[in-house]
Amino acid sequence: QNFDDKPEISSIAKLARLYAHCNLKDARLGVLILNFGSMHLDVEFKGRSPDELSPRDEYFIRSPEGLHGKSVLLNNKPILFDRDGMVHLEPKRVTLTSPVSPLPPQSYAFIHFSKDSRISKSLCGFRASANLNFFPDVELE
């Protein structure tokens, strides 16, 4: 596995950013994807089958009014405060074999892969150093 390769980004995704991080404490992979564009963004982990990407938690955050909107949706549900002023963020739990959901326009997503997922095990499980500088092979279309 070559961890020095940068992800390939297509011309459609010039307004997108992807950041990946391995939590060395529990060997979990986290990926943040930002879509500043006006089109849906498909995320494909090249060379990885959908069964390697589960289980995982997906957090898709957007505003129905665009980037400058005042309301915020998490996985298409309004984010609400409880009586104590706290927000409870419930992820979309993906336990079945399926690809990562397309990222809506002008939104961002945080994908937290379980330590039991094959992608976390292969990319993070054997890393012993906190000095991590890699991107998994990811293609944004």
N, C-alpha and C positions, 0 to 999 in steps of 0.2 A: 504494500500500500504506500503510495507516494503522497506524503502530507504537504509537500511544497507546491503542488499544483493548485492554481487558482480556478475558480468555477468558470465555466463557459457561460457568457451572457449574450443572448441574441439581441438583434437590433430593436425588437419590440420592448425589451426589458431594460433599456438604457435608464429608465427612471425607477429602477429597482435596486435594492441593496440586500445583501445576505450576510449575516454574521453567524458563526458557529462557535460553540464553546463546549469543552468537556469539563464536567464537574469531576475532579479527580477524587473527591472524597467518596462518592458512591458510583463512579464510572457511568454517568448519564450524559447523553448528548443533548444540548439545547441549541435550537436554531431560531434566529430572529430574521424575519423577511419583511421588508418595507416595500410597498407598492405605491409609488407616487403618481403612476400613470392613470389613464382613463380607461384601461382595458383590464379584463381578468388576466391573472398571471398563473400559468401552470407551472408547478414545481416538480421536477423529476430528479431523483437521485440516480444518476447514470450508473449502470452496472449493478444496481440493487433491485431485487424483486420486492413487490409490495409486502410479502410476508416478513421481510427483514425490517420493515418500518413499524411493526406493531409489537407490543402495545405502546401507545403514546397518548399524550394529552395535547389537544389543539386549542389555542386561544386566538380567535379571529376578531380583531377590533376595528370598528369603522363607525363613521357617522353617516346617517342617511342623507344629511345635507352636504356632504363632502368634507374636505379637510378643515373648513372653518366652521363646521356645525357645532351646535351647543349640546346636542344629545349624542350619546355614545351607545353603540350596540356591542355586546360580546356574544359571539356565535349567534347573531341575529336576534338576540334578546336584549331589551334595555338594561343598562347597568343602573341599579337603584341603591340608594343608601338605606340602611336600617335605622331604627330609632336612635342608635348610638352614634350615627354618622359613619358607620363602617360599610365598606363594599365587600361583598362576597363574590369572588370570581370562580365560577364553575366551568371547568373545561369541557370540551367535547372529548369524551373518552373513546378512543378507537382501539378495539381489541381484536377485530377481525382483520383479515388480510385485505387491505385496500390502499390505494395511493393517497398521497396528501391531497386534501381538498384544494381546488383552485382559489387563489387569493383575489378577493373582489377589488375593483378599482379604488384608489385612494384609501388604502387600508394597510394594516400590518398584522402579522401573525407571529405568535411565539409557539413553537412546537417543542415539546419536552418528551424525548424518547425515554421509555422505561429502561432501567438497567438490565432488564430481561430481554430487551429487543436485540436482535442480532446486529443492527447497525451500531448501537451503543457498545456492545461487547467487542466488536471488531475495531472500532475507531477509538474507544476510550478505555476499554477494559485493561489493557496492558500498559498504559502510559504511567510512568512513575514520576515524571517531572511536572512541576506547575508551569514551566515555561512552554506553553503550548502555542504553536503558530501554524494552523492548518485550516484548510477548507476541504470538506468532503467533495467528491465529484458531484456537483449539482448543476443542473441546467434550468434556467428560467426562460420560459417561452411566453 
